[in-house]
Amino acid sequence: MKSYGKAETEPKIAIEKDAIQSSDESIQLYEDEQKNLQEKLKKLNEKQQDLAMK
């Protein structure tokens, strides 16, 4: 295994942190979109039930 000096590992760690943060942001966007779609589906189901009762 190659040993890295501190100067070489710090940029690599920064890149990995950026990648993790980017991934976390993508997951949050996905979760927000999923929640939004679930709310829309709930509203559509409520409208469908209202129409079925008429």
mmCIF entry with sequence, helices, sheets and N, C-alpha, C, O atoms, coordinates in Angstrom:
data_MODEL
# 
_entry.id   MODEL 
# 
_entity.id                         1 
_entity.type                       polymer 
_entity.pdbx_number_of_molecules   1 
# 
_entity_poly.entity_id                      1 
_entity_poly.type                           'polypeptide(L)' 
_entity_poly.nstd_linkage                   no 
_entity_poly.nstd_monomer                   no 
_entity_poly.pdbx_seq_one_letter_code       MKSYGKAETEPKIAIEKDAIQSSDESIQLYEDEQKNLQEKLKKLNEKQQDLAMK 
_entity_poly.pdbx_seq_one_letter_code_can   MKSYGKAETEPKIAIEKDAIQSSDESIQLYEDEQKNLQEKLKKLNEKQQDLAMK 
_entity_poly.pdbx_strand_id                 A 
# 
loop_
_entity_poly_seq.entity_id 
_entity_poly_seq.num 
_entity_poly_seq.mon_id 
_entity_poly_seq.hetero 
1 1  MET n 
1 2  LYS n 
1 3  SER n 
1 4  TYR n 
1 5  GLY n 
1 6  LYS n 
1 7  ALA n 
1 8  GLU n 
1 9  THR n 
1 10 GLU n 
1 11 PRO n 
1 12 LYS n 
1 13 ILE n 
1 14 ALA n 
1 15 ILE n 
1 16 GLU n 
1 17 LYS n 
1 18 ASP n 
1 19 ALA n 
1 20 ILE n 
1 21 GLN n 
1 22 SER n 
1 23 SER n 
1 24 ASP n 
1 25 GLU n 
1 26 SER n 
1 27 ILE n 
1 28 GLN n 
1 29 LEU n 
1 30 TYR n 
1 31 GLU n 
1 32 ASP n 
1 33 GLU n 
1 34 GLN n 
1 35 LYS n 
1 36 ASN n 
1 37 LEU n 
1 38 GLN n 
1 39 GLU n 
1 40 LYS n 
1 41 LEU n 
1 42 LYS n 
1 43 LYS n 
1 44 LEU n 
1 45 ASN n 
1 46 GLU n 
1 47 LYS n 
1 48 GLN n 
1 49 GLN n 
1 50 ASP n 
1 51 LEU n 
1 52 ALA n 
1 53 MET n 
1 54 LYS n 
# 
_struct_asym.id          A 
_struct_asym.entity_id   1 
# 
_struct_conf.conf_type_id            HELX_P 
_struct_conf.id                      HELX_P1 
_struct_conf.pdbx_PDB_helix_id       AA1 
_struct_conf.beg_label_comp_id       LYS 
_struct_conf.beg_label_asym_id       A 
_struct_conf.beg_label_seq_id        6 
_struct_conf.pdbx_beg_PDB_ins_code   ? 
_struct_conf.end_label_comp_id       MET 
_struct_conf.end_label_asym_id       A 
_struct_conf.end_label_seq_id        53 
_struct_conf.pdbx_end_PDB_ins_code   ? 
_struct_conf.beg_auth_comp_id        LYS 
_struct_conf.beg_auth_asym_id        A 
_struct_conf.beg_auth_seq_id         6 
_struct_conf.end_auth_comp_id        MET 
_struct_conf.end_auth_asym_id        A 
_struct_conf.end_auth_seq_id         53 
_struct_conf.pdbx_PDB_helix_class    1 
_struct_conf.details                 ? 
_struct_conf.pdbx_PDB_helix_length   48 
# 
_struct_conf_type.id          HELX_P 
_struct_conf_type.criteria    ? 
_struct_conf_type.reference   ? 
# 
loop_
_atom_site.group_PDB 
_atom_site.id 
_atom_site.type_symbol 
_atom_site.label_atom_id 
_atom_site.label_alt_id 
_atom_site.label_comp_id 
_atom_site.label_asym_id 
_atom_site.label_entity_id 
_atom_site.label_seq_id 
_atom_site.pdbx_PDB_ins_code 
_atom_site.Cartn_x 
_atom_site.Cartn_y 
_atom_site.Cartn_z 
_atom_site.occupancy 
_atom_site.B_iso_or_equiv 
_atom_site.pdbx_formal_charge 
_atom_site.auth_seq_id 
_atom_site.auth_comp_id 
_atom_site.auth_asym_id 
_atom_site.auth_atom_id 
_atom_site.pdbx_PDB_model_num 
ATOM 1   N N  . MET A 1 1  ? 0.836   -1.186 0.000  1.00 0.00 ? 1  MET A N  1 
ATOM 2   C CA . MET A 1 1  ? 0.000   0.000  0.000  1.00 0.00 ? 1  MET A CA 1 
ATOM 3   C C  . MET A 1 1  ? 0.878   1.245  0.000  1.00 0.00 ? 1  MET A C  1 
ATOM 4   O O  . MET A 1 1  ? 1.838   1.361  0.762  1.00 0.00 ? 1  MET A O  1 
ATOM 5   N N  . LYS A 1 2  ? 0.518   2.157  -0.871 1.00 0.00 ? 2  LYS A N  1 
ATOM 6   C CA . LYS A 1 2  ? 1.292   3.389  -0.985 1.00 0.00 ? 2  LYS A CA 1 
ATOM 7   C C  . LYS A 1 2  ? 0.941   4.304  0.180  1.00 0.00 ? 2  LYS A C  1 
ATOM 8   O O  . LYS A 1 2  ? -0.232  4.467  0.517  1.00 0.00 ? 2  LYS A O  1 
ATOM 9   N N  . SER A 1 3  ? 1.952   4.897  0.790  1.00 0.00 ? 3  SER A N  1 
ATOM 10  C CA . SER A 1 3  ? 1.669   5.818  1.883  1.00 0.00 ? 3  SER A CA 1 
ATOM 11  C C  . SER A 1 3  ? 1.610   7.231  1.312  1.00 0.00 ? 3  SER A C  1 
ATOM 12  O O  . SER A 1 3  ? 2.446   7.626  0.500  1.00 0.00 ? 3  SER A O  1 
ATOM 13  N N  . TYR A 1 4  ? 0.620   7.969  1.746  1.00 0.00 ? 4  TYR A N  1 
ATOM 14  C CA . TYR A 1 4  ? 0.419   9.333  1.260  1.00 0.00 ? 4  TYR A CA 1 
ATOM 15  C C  . TYR A 1 4  ? 0.823   10.322 2.341  1.00 0.00 ? 4  TYR A C  1 
ATOM 16  O O  . TYR A 1 4  ? 0.615   10.092 3.532  1.00 0.00 ? 4  TYR A O  1 
ATOM 17  N N  . GLY A 1 5  ? 1.393   11.404 1.903  1.00 0.00 ? 5  GLY A N  1 
ATOM 18  C CA . GLY A 1 5  ? 1.701   12.479 2.840  1.00 0.00 ? 5  GLY A CA 1 
ATOM 19  C C  . GLY A 1 5  ? 0.442   13.279 3.119  1.00 0.00 ? 5  GLY A C  1 
ATOM 20  O O  . GLY A 1 5  ? -0.547  13.176 2.394  1.00 0.00 ? 5  GLY A O  1 
ATOM 21  N N  . LYS A 1 6  ? 0.489   14.070 4.166  1.00 0.00 ? 6  LYS A N  1 
ATOM 22  C CA . LYS A 1 6  ? -0.673  14.859 4.553  1.00 0.00 ? 6  LYS A CA 1 
ATOM 23  C C  . LYS A 1 6  ? -1.133  15.785 3.421  1.00 0.00 ? 6  LYS A C  1 
ATOM 24  O O  . LYS A 1 6  ? -2.332  15.974 3.215  1.00 0.00 ? 6  LYS A O  1 
ATOM 25  N N  . ALA A 1 7  ? -0.185  16.350 2.702  1.00 0.00 ? 7  ALA A N  1 
ATOM 26  C CA . ALA A 1 7  ? -0.524  17.273 1.619  1.00 0.00 ? 7  ALA A CA 1 
ATOM 27  C C  . ALA A 1 7  ? -1.284  16.566 0.496  1.00 0.00 ? 7  ALA A C  1 
ATOM 28  O O  . ALA A 1 7  ? -2.097  17.184 -0.192 1.00 0.00 ? 7  ALA A O  1 
ATOM 29  N N  . GLU A 1 8  ? -1.021  15.278 0.312  1.00 0.00 ? 8  GLU A N  1 
ATOM 30  C CA . GLU A 1 8  ? -1.700  14.543 -0.751 1.00 0.00 ? 8  GLU A CA 1 
ATOM 31  C C  . GLU A 1 8  ? -3.083  14.065 -0.334 1.00 0.00 ? 8  GLU A C  1 
ATOM 32  O O  . GLU A 1 8  ? -3.984  13.988 -1.169 1.00 0.00 ? 8  GLU A O  1 
ATOM 33  N N  . THR A 1 9  ? -3.267  13.745 0.937  1.00 0.00 ? 9  THR A N  1 
ATOM 34  C CA . THR A 1 9  ? -4.552  13.188 1.371  1.00 0.00 ? 9  THR A CA 1 
ATOM 35  C C  . THR A 1 9  ? -5.616  14.250 1.614  1.00 0.00 ? 9  THR A C  1 
ATOM 36  O O  . THR A 1 9  ? -6.802  13.970 1.443  1.00 0.00 ? 9  THR A O  1 
ATOM 37  N N  . GLU A 1 10 ? -5.228  15.462 2.009  1.00 0.00 ? 10 GLU A N  1 
ATOM 38  C CA . GLU A 1 10 ? -6.223  16.489 2.299  1.00 0.00 ? 10 GLU A CA 1 
ATOM 39  C C  . GLU A 1 10 ? -7.099  16.835 1.087  1.00 0.00 ? 10 GLU A C  1 
ATOM 40  O O  . GLU A 1 10 ? -8.317  16.930 1.237  1.00 0.00 ? 10 GLU A O  1 
ATOM 41  N N  . PRO A 1 11 ? -6.520  17.027 -0.113 1.00 0.00 ? 11 PRO A N  1 
ATOM 42  C CA . PRO A 1 11 ? -7.392  17.290 -1.263 1.00 0.00 ? 11 PRO A CA 1 
ATOM 43  C C  . PRO A 1 11 ? -8.305  16.100 -1.568 1.00 0.00 ? 11 PRO A C  1 
ATOM 44  O O  . PRO A 1 11 ? -9.459  16.282 -1.957 1.00 0.00 ? 11 PRO A O  1 
ATOM 45  N N  . LYS A 1 12 ? -7.789  14.897 -1.392 1.00 0.00 ? 12 LYS A N  1 
ATOM 46  C CA . LYS A 1 12 ? -8.601  13.702 -1.643 1.00 0.00 ? 12 LYS A CA 1 
ATOM 47  C C  . LYS A 1 12 ? -9.775  13.645 -0.662 1.00 0.00 ? 12 LYS A C  1 
ATOM 48  O O  . LYS A 1 12 ? -10.898 13.321 -1.049 1.00 0.00 ? 12 LYS A O  1 
ATOM 49  N N  . ILE A 1 13 ? -9.512  13.957 0.593  1.00 0.00 ? 13 ILE A N  1 
ATOM 50  C CA . ILE A 1 13 ? -10.578 13.976 1.606  1.00 0.00 ? 13 ILE A CA 1 
ATOM 51  C C  . ILE A 1 13 ? -11.605 15.042 1.256  1.00 0.00 ? 13 ILE A C  1 
ATOM 52  O O  . ILE A 1 13 ? -12.806 14.803 1.384  1.00 0.00 ? 13 ILE A O  1 
ATOM 53  N N  . ALA A 1 14 ? -11.161 16.203 0.820  1.00 0.00 ? 14 ALA A N  1 
ATOM 54  C CA . ALA A 1 14 ? -12.079 17.292 0.445  1.00 0.00 ? 14 ALA A CA 1 
ATOM 55  C C  . ALA A 1 14 ? -12.964 16.861 -0.722 1.00 0.00 ? 14 ALA A C  1 
ATOM 56  O O  . ALA A 1 14 ? -14.162 17.145 -0.727 1.00 0.00 ? 14 ALA A O  1 
ATOM 57  N N  . ILE A 1 15 ? -12.388 16.180 -1.706 1.00 0.00 ? 15 ILE A N  1 
ATOM 58  C CA . ILE A 1 15 ? -13.156 15.696 -2.862 1.00 0.00 ? 15 ILE A CA 1 
ATOM 59  C C  . ILE A 1 15 ? -14.188 14.678 -2.402 1.00 0.00 ? 15 ILE A C  1 
ATOM 60  O O  . ILE A 1 15 ? -15.335 14.709 -2.848 1.00 0.00 ? 15 ILE A O  1 
ATOM 61  N N  . GLU A 1 16 ? -13.782 13.767 -1.503 1.00 0.00 ? 16 GLU A N  1 
ATOM 62  C CA . GLU A 1 16 ? -14.715 12.765 -1.000 1.00 0.00 ? 16 GLU A CA 1 
ATOM 63  C C  . GLU A 1 16 ? -15.835 13.408 -0.196 1.00 0.00 ? 16 GLU A C  1 
ATOM 64  O O  . GLU A 1 16 ? -16.987 12.986 -0.301 1.00 0.00 ? 16 GLU A O  1 
ATOM 65  N N  . LYS A 1 17 ? -15.520 14.429 0.610  1.00 0.00 ? 17 LYS A N  1 
ATOM 66  C CA . LYS A 1 17 ? -16.559 15.137 1.368  1.00 0.00 ? 17 LYS A CA 1 
ATOM 67  C C  . LYS A 1 17 ? -17.539 15.815 0.421  1.00 0.00 ? 17 LYS A C  1 
ATOM 68  O O  . LYS A 1 17 ? -18.748 15.779 0.649  1.00 0.00 ? 17 LYS A O  1 
ATOM 69  N N  . ASP A 1 18 ? -17.023 16.437 -0.647 1.00 0.00 ? 18 ASP A N  1 
ATOM 70  C CA . ASP A 1 18 ? -17.892 17.081 -1.636 1.00 0.00 ? 18 ASP A CA 1 
ATOM 71  C C  . ASP A 1 18 ? -18.799 16.053 -2.301 1.00 0.00 ? 18 ASP A C  1 
ATOM 72  O O  . ASP A 1 18 ? -19.981 16.315 -2.525 1.00 0.00 ? 18 ASP A O  1 
ATOM 73  N N  . ALA A 1 19 ? -18.250 14.893 -2.615 1.00 0.00 ? 19 ALA A N  1 
ATOM 74  C CA . ALA A 1 19 ? -19.044 13.838 -3.258 1.00 0.00 ? 19 ALA A CA 1 
ATOM 75  C C  . ALA A 1 19 ? -20.139 13.346 -2.314 1.00 0.00 ? 19 ALA A C  1 
ATOM 76  O O  . ALA A 1 19 ? -21.273 13.128 -2.741 1.00 0.00 ? 19 ALA A O  1 
ATOM 77  N N  . ILE A 1 20 ? -19.810 13.173 -1.047 1.00 0.00 ? 20 ILE A N  1 
ATOM 78  C CA . ILE A 1 20 ? -20.803 12.741 -0.063 1.00 0.00 ? 20 ILE A CA 1 
ATOM 79  C C  . ILE A 1 20 ? -21.888 13.799 0.097  1.00 0.00 ? 20 ILE A C  1 
ATOM 80  O O  . ILE A 1 20 ? -23.075 13.478 0.139  1.00 0.00 ? 20 ILE A O  1 
ATOM 81  N N  . GLN A 1 21 ? -21.474 15.065 0.186  1.00 0.00 ? 21 GLN A N  1 
ATOM 82  C CA . GLN A 1 21 ? -22.451 16.149 0.333  1.00 0.00 ? 21 GLN A CA 1 
ATOM 83  C C  . GLN A 1 21 ? -23.366 16.211 -0.882 1.00 0.00 ? 21 GLN A C  1 
ATOM 84  O O  . GLN A 1 21 ? -24.576 16.391 -0.742 1.00 0.00 ? 21 GLN A O  1 
ATOM 85  N N  . SER A 1 22 ? -22.797 16.064 -2.065 1.00 0.00 ? 22 SER A N  1 
ATOM 86  C CA . SER A 1 22 ? -23.582 16.076 -3.290 1.00 0.00 ? 22 SER A CA 1 
ATOM 87  C C  . SER A 1 22 ? -24.574 14.920 -3.292 1.00 0.00 ? 22 SER A C  1 
ATOM 88  O O  . SER A 1 22 ? -25.730 15.083 -3.685 1.00 0.00 ? 22 SER A O  1 
ATOM 89  N N  . SER A 1 23 ? -24.122 13.767 -2.858 1.00 0.00 ? 23 SER A N  1 
ATOM 90  C CA . SER A 1 23 ? -24.986 12.596 -2.777 1.00 0.00 ? 23 SER A CA 1 
ATOM 91  C C  . SER A 1 23 ? -26.110 12.833 -1.778 1.00 0.00 ? 23 SER A C  1 
ATOM 92  O O  . SER A 1 23 ? -27.265 12.506 -2.052 1.00 0.00 ? 23 SER A O  1 
ATOM 93  N N  . ASP A 1 24 ? -25.779 13.399 -0.625 1.00 0.00 ? 24 ASP A N  1 
ATOM 94  C CA . ASP A 1 24 ? -26.784 13.706 0.392  1.00 0.00 ? 24 ASP A CA 1 
ATOM 95  C C  . ASP A 1 24 ? -27.830 14.683 -0.155 1.00 0.00 ? 24 ASP A C  1 
ATOM 96  O O  . ASP A 1 24 ? -29.023 14.531 0.109  1.00 0.00 ? 24 ASP A O  1 
ATOM 97  N N  . GLU A 1 25 ? -27.381 15.681 -0.915 1.00 0.00 ? 25 GLU A N  1 
ATOM 98  C CA . GLU A 1 25 ? -28.306 16.655 -1.490 1.00 0.00 ? 25 GLU A CA 1 
ATOM 99  C C  . GLU A 1 25 ? -29.214 15.986 -2.521 1.00 0.00 ? 25 GLU A C  1 
ATOM 100 O O  . GLU A 1 25 ? -30.399 16.308 -2.607 1.00 0.00 ? 25 GLU A O  1 
ATOM 101 N N  . SER A 1 26 ? -28.667 15.063 -3.298 1.00 0.00 ? 26 SER A N  1 
ATOM 102 C CA . SER A 1 26 ? -29.476 14.341 -4.273 1.00 0.00 ? 26 SER A CA 1 
ATOM 103 C C  . SER A 1 26 ? -30.532 13.489 -3.581 1.00 0.00 ? 26 SER A C  1 
ATOM 104 O O  . SER A 1 26 ? -31.679 13.424 -4.024 1.00 0.00 ? 26 SER A O  1 
ATOM 105 N N  . ILE A 1 27 ? -30.136 12.839 -2.493 1.00 0.00 ? 27 ILE A N  1 
ATOM 106 C CA . ILE A 1 27 ? -31.080 12.029 -1.721 1.00 0.00 ? 27 ILE A CA 1 
ATOM 107 C C  . ILE A 1 27 ? -32.184 12.913 -1.159 1.00 0.00 ? 27 ILE A C  1 
ATOM 108 O O  . ILE A 1 27 ? -33.354 12.532 -1.185 1.00 0.00 ? 27 ILE A O  1 
ATOM 109 N N  . GLN A 1 28 ? -31.828 14.085 -0.654 1.00 0.00 ? 28 GLN A N  1 
ATOM 110 C CA . GLN A 1 28 ? -32.832 14.997 -0.094 1.00 0.00 ? 28 GLN A CA 1 
ATOM 111 C C  . GLN A 1 28 ? -33.800 15.454 -1.178 1.00 0.00 ? 28 GLN A C  1 
ATOM 112 O O  . GLN A 1 28 ? -35.006 15.530 -0.942 1.00 0.00 ? 28 GLN A O  1 
ATOM 113 N N  . LEU A 1 29 ? -33.281 15.760 -2.367 1.00 0.00 ? 29 LEU A N  1 
ATOM 114 C CA . LEU A 1 29 ? -34.160 16.159 -3.472 1.00 0.00 ? 29 LEU A CA 1 
ATOM 115 C C  . LEU A 1 29 ? -35.109 15.027 -3.830 1.00 0.00 ? 29 LEU A C  1 
ATOM 116 O O  . LEU A 1 29 ? -36.295 15.261 -4.066 1.00 0.00 ? 29 LEU A O  1 
ATOM 117 N N  . TYR A 1 30 ? -34.598 13.798 -3.874 1.00 0.00 ? 30 TYR A N  1 
ATOM 118 C CA . TYR A 1 30 ? -35.420 12.636 -4.176 1.00 0.00 ? 30 TYR A CA 1 
ATOM 119 C C  . TYR A 1 30 ? -36.513 12.462 -3.122 1.00 0.00 ? 30 TYR A C  1 
ATOM 120 O O  . TYR A 1 30 ? -37.672 12.220 -3.458 1.00 0.00 ? 30 TYR A O  1 
ATOM 121 N N  . GLU A 1 31 ? -36.139 12.587 -1.839 1.00 0.00 ? 31 GLU A N  1 
ATOM 122 C CA . GLU A 1 31 ? -37.108 12.429 -0.759 1.00 0.00 ? 31 GLU A CA 1 
ATOM 123 C C  . GLU A 1 31 ? -38.166 13.527 -0.811 1.00 0.00 ? 31 GLU A C  1 
ATOM 124 O O  . GLU A 1 31 ? -39.345 13.263 -0.576 1.00 0.00 ? 31 GLU A O  1 
ATOM 125 N N  . ASP A 1 32 ? -37.753 14.761 -1.119 1.00 0.00 ? 32 ASP A N  1 
ATOM 126 C CA . ASP A 1 32 ? -38.708 15.862 -1.237 1.00 0.00 ? 32 ASP A CA 1 
ATOM 127 C C  . ASP A 1 32 ? -39.678 15.617 -2.389 1.00 0.00 ? 32 ASP A C  1 
ATOM 128 O O  . ASP A 1 32 ? -40.880 15.847 -2.253 1.00 0.00 ? 32 ASP A O  1 
ATOM 129 N N  . GLU A 1 33 ? -39.162 15.154 -3.508 1.00 0.00 ? 33 GLU A N  1 
ATOM 130 C CA . GLU A 1 33 ? -40.000 14.867 -4.672 1.00 0.00 ? 33 GLU A CA 1 
ATOM 131 C C  . GLU A 1 33 ? -40.958 13.718 -4.365 1.00 0.00 ? 33 GLU A C  1 
ATOM 132 O O  . GLU A 1 33 ? -42.126 13.763 -4.753 1.00 0.00 ? 33 GLU A O  1 
ATOM 133 N N  . GLN A 1 34 ? -40.477 12.702 -3.681 1.00 0.00 ? 34 GLN A N  1 
ATOM 134 C CA . GLN A 1 34 ? -41.311 11.564 -3.322 1.00 0.00 ? 34 GLN A CA 1 
ATOM 135 C C  . GLN A 1 34 ? -42.456 12.016 -2.406 1.00 0.00 ? 34 GLN A C  1 
ATOM 136 O O  . GLN A 1 34 ? -43.602 11.606 -2.589 1.00 0.00 ? 34 GLN A O  1 
ATOM 137 N N  . LYS A 1 35 ? -42.143 12.853 -1.433 1.00 0.00 ? 35 LYS A N  1 
ATOM 138 C CA . LYS A 1 35 ? -43.158 13.366 -0.512 1.00 0.00 ? 35 LYS A CA 1 
ATOM 139 C C  . LYS A 1 35 ? -44.194 14.195 -1.275 1.00 0.00 ? 35 LYS A C  1 
ATOM 140 O O  . LYS A 1 35 ? -45.395 14.075 -1.034 1.00 0.00 ? 35 LYS A O  1 
ATOM 141 N N  . ASN A 1 36 ? -43.724 15.027 -2.187 1.00 0.00 ? 36 ASN A N  1 
ATOM 142 C CA . ASN A 1 36 ? -44.610 15.850 -3.005 1.00 0.00 ? 36 ASN A CA 1 
ATOM 143 C C  . ASN A 1 36 ? -45.554 14.975 -3.832 1.00 0.00 ? 36 ASN A C  1 
ATOM 144 O O  . ASN A 1 36 ? -46.751 15.252 -3.912 1.00 0.00 ? 36 ASN A O  1 
ATOM 145 N N  . LEU A 1 37 ? -45.017 13.929 -4.442 1.00 0.00 ? 37 LEU A N  1 
ATOM 146 C CA . LEU A 1 37 ? -45.844 13.039 -5.254 1.00 0.00 ? 37 LEU A CA 1 
ATOM 147 C C  . LEU A 1 37 ? -46.856 12.277 -4.402 1.00 0.00 ? 37 LEU A C  1 
ATOM 148 O O  . LEU A 1 37 ? -47.987 12.055 -4.833 1.00 0.00 ? 37 LEU A O  1 
ATOM 149 N N  . GLN A 1 38 ? -46.454 11.877 -3.193 1.00 0.00 ? 38 GLN A N  1 
ATOM 150 C CA . GLN A 1 38 ? -47.378 11.186 -2.296 1.00 0.00 ? 38 GLN A CA 1 
ATOM 151 C C  . GLN A 1 38 ? -48.534 12.108 -1.904 1.00 0.00 ? 38 GLN A C  1 
ATOM 152 O O  . GLN A 1 38 ? -49.681 11.666 -1.831 1.00 0.00 ? 38 GLN A O  1 
ATOM 153 N N  . GLU A 1 39 ? -48.238 13.389 -1.653 1.00 0.00 ? 39 GLU A N  1 
ATOM 154 C CA . GLU A 1 39 ? -49.283 14.355 -1.316 1.00 0.00 ? 39 GLU A CA 1 
ATOM 155 C C  . GLU A 1 39 ? -50.241 14.547 -2.489 1.00 0.00 ? 39 GLU A C  1 
ATOM 156 O O  . GLU A 1 39 ? -51.454 14.629 -2.296 1.00 0.00 ? 39 GLU A O  1 
ATOM 157 N N  . LYS A 1 40 ? -49.693 14.619 -3.710 1.00 0.00 ? 40 LYS A N  1 
ATOM 158 C CA . LYS A 1 40 ? -50.547 14.771 -4.896 1.00 0.00 ? 40 LYS A CA 1 
ATOM 159 C C  . LYS A 1 40 ? -51.434 13.538 -5.077 1.00 0.00 ? 40 LYS A C  1 
ATOM 160 O O  . LYS A 1 40 ? -52.612 13.663 -5.410 1.00 0.00 ? 40 LYS A O  1 
ATOM 161 N N  . LEU A 1 41 ? -50.874 12.363 -4.862 1.00 0.00 ? 41 LEU A N  1 
ATOM 162 C CA . LEU A 1 41 ? -51.645 11.126 -4.985 1.00 0.00 ? 41 LEU A CA 1 
ATOM 163 C C  . LEU A 1 41 ? -52.776 11.094 -3.955 1.00 0.00 ? 41 LEU A C  1 
ATOM 164 O O  . LEU A 1 41 ? -53.896 10.687 -4.266 1.00 0.00 ? 41 LEU A O  1 
ATOM 165 N N  . LYS A 1 42 ? -52.479 11.519 -2.742 1.00 0.00 ? 42 LYS A N  1 
ATOM 166 C CA . LYS A 1 42 ? -53.496 11.558 -1.684 1.00 0.00 ? 42 LYS A CA 1 
ATOM 167 C C  . LYS A 1 42 ? -54.640 12.484 -2.090 1.00 0.00 ? 42 LYS A C  1 
ATOM 168 O O  . LYS A 1 42 ? -55.811 12.141 -1.922 1.00 0.00 ? 42 LYS A O  1 
ATOM 169 N N  . LYS A 1 43 ? -54.296 13.670 -2.628 1.00 0.00 ? 43 LYS A N  1 
ATOM 170 C CA . LYS A 1 43 ? -55.324 14.612 -3.057 1.00 0.00 ? 43 LYS A CA 1 
ATOM 171 C C  . LYS A 1 43 ? -56.161 14.038 -4.203 1.00 0.00 ? 43 LYS A C  1 
ATOM 172 O O  . LYS A 1 43 ? -57.379 14.208 -4.234 1.00 0.00 ? 43 LYS A O  1 
ATOM 173 N N  . LEU A 1 44 ? -55.503 13.361 -5.140 1.00 0.00 ? 44 LEU A N  1 
ATOM 174 C CA . LEU A 1 44 ? -56.238 12.746 -6.250 1.00 0.00 ? 44 LEU A CA 1 
ATOM 175 C C  . LEU A 1 44 ? -57.179 11.656 -5.752 1.00 0.00 ? 44 LEU A C  1 
ATOM 176 O O  . LEU A 1 44 ? -58.308 11.536 -6.227 1.00 0.00 ? 44 LEU A O  1 
ATOM 177 N N  . ASN A 1 45 ? -56.709 10.868 -4.800 1.00 0.00 ? 45 ASN A N  1 
ATOM 178 C CA . ASN A 1 45 ? -57.565 9.819  -4.237 1.00 0.00 ? 45 ASN A CA 1 
ATOM 179 C C  . ASN A 1 45 ? -58.770 10.424 -3.524 1.00 0.00 ? 45 ASN A C  1 
ATOM 180 O O  . ASN A 1 45 ? -59.879 9.896  -3.617 1.00 0.00 ? 45 ASN A O  1 
ATOM 181 N N  . GLU A 1 46 ? -58.556 11.528 -2.812 1.00 0.00 ? 46 GLU A N  1 
ATOM 182 C CA . GLU A 1 46 ? -59.663 12.203 -2.135 1.00 0.00 ? 46 GLU A CA 1 
ATOM 183 C C  . GLU A 1 46 ? -60.670 12.742 -3.154 1.00 0.00 ? 46 GLU A C  1 
ATOM 184 O O  . GLU A 1 46 ? -61.879 12.632 -2.950 1.00 0.00 ? 46 GLU A O  1 
ATOM 185 N N  . LYS A 1 47 ? -60.177 13.322 -4.245 1.00 0.00 ? 47 LYS A N  1 
ATOM 186 C CA . LYS A 1 47 ? -61.076 13.824 -5.289 1.00 0.00 ? 47 LYS A CA 1 
ATOM 187 C C  . LYS A 1 47 ? -61.859 12.681 -5.908 1.00 0.00 ? 47 LYS A C  1 
ATOM 188 O O  . LYS A 1 47 ? -63.055 12.806 -6.171 1.00 0.00 ? 47 LYS A O  1 
ATOM 189 N N  . GLN A 1 48 ? -61.177 11.562 -6.141 1.00 0.00 ? 48 GLN A N  1 
ATOM 190 C CA . GLN A 1 48 ? -61.838 10.406 -6.738 1.00 0.00 ? 48 GLN A CA 1 
ATOM 191 C C  . GLN A 1 48 ? -62.954 9.901  -5.815 1.00 0.00 ? 48 GLN A C  1 
ATOM 192 O O  . GLN A 1 48 ? -64.042 9.561  -6.279 1.00 0.00 ? 48 GLN A O  1 
ATOM 193 N N  . GLN A 1 49 ? -62.675 9.854  -4.507 1.00 0.00 ? 49 GLN A N  1 
ATOM 194 C CA . GLN A 1 49 ? -63.697 9.414  -3.555 1.00 0.00 ? 49 GLN A CA 1 
ATOM 195 C C  . GLN A 1 49 ? -64.874 10.392 -3.527 1.00 0.00 ? 49 GLN A C  1 
ATOM 196 O O  . GLN A 1 49 ? -66.030 9.975  -3.459 1.00 0.00 ? 49 GLN A O  1 
ATOM 197 N N  . ASP A 1 50 ? -64.576 11.689 -3.580 1.00 0.00 ? 50 ASP A N  1 
ATOM 198 C CA . ASP A 1 50 ? -65.648 12.689 -3.596 1.00 0.00 ? 50 ASP A CA 1 
ATOM 199 C C  . ASP A 1 50 ? -66.528 12.515 -4.830 1.00 0.00 ? 50 ASP A C  1 
ATOM 200 O O  . ASP A 1 50 ? -67.753 12.590 -4.734 1.00 0.00 ? 50 ASP A O  1 
ATOM 201 N N  . LEU A 1 51 ? -65.915 12.284 -5.980 1.00 0.00 ? 51 LEU A N  1 
ATOM 202 C CA . LEU A 1 51 ? -66.683 12.105 -7.219 1.00 0.00 ? 51 LEU A CA 1 
ATOM 203 C C  . LEU A 1 51 ? -67.499 10.815 -7.177 1.00 0.00 ? 51 LEU A C  1 
ATOM 204 O O  . LEU A 1 51 ? -68.619 10.770 -7.686 1.00 0.00 ? 51 LEU A O  1 
ATOM 205 N N  . ALA A 1 52 ? -66.946 9.780  -6.580 1.00 0.00 ? 52 ALA A N  1 
ATOM 206 C CA . ALA A 1 52 ? -67.654 8.503  -6.495 1.00 0.00 ? 52 ALA A CA 1 
ATOM 207 C C  . ALA A 1 52 ? -68.897 8.620  -5.604 1.00 0.00 ? 52 ALA A C  1 
ATOM 208 O O  . ALA A 1 52 ? -69.872 7.894  -5.801 1.00 0.00 ? 52 ALA A O  1 
ATOM 209 N N  . MET A 1 53 ? -68.861 9.529  -4.629 1.00 0.00 ? 53 MET A N  1 
ATOM 210 C CA . MET A 1 53 ? -69.999 9.704  -3.718 1.00 0.00 ? 53 MET A CA 1 
ATOM 211 C C  . MET A 1 53 ? -71.120 10.507 -4.354 1.00 0.00 ? 53 MET A C  1 
ATOM 212 O O  . MET A 1 53 ? -72.271 10.411 -3.927 1.00 0.00 ? 53 MET A O  1 
ATOM 213 N N  . LYS A 1 54 ? -70.798 11.299 -5.373 1.00 0.00 ? 54 LYS A N  1 
ATOM 214 C CA . LYS A 1 54 ? -71.818 12.161 -6.004 1.00 0.00 ? 54 LYS A CA 1 
ATOM 215 C C  . LYS A 1 54 ? -72.761 11.367 -6.876 1.00 0.00 ? 54 LYS A C  1 
ATOM 216 O O  . LYS A 1 54 ? -73.673 11.935 -7.476 1.00 0.00 ? 54 LYS A O  1 
# 
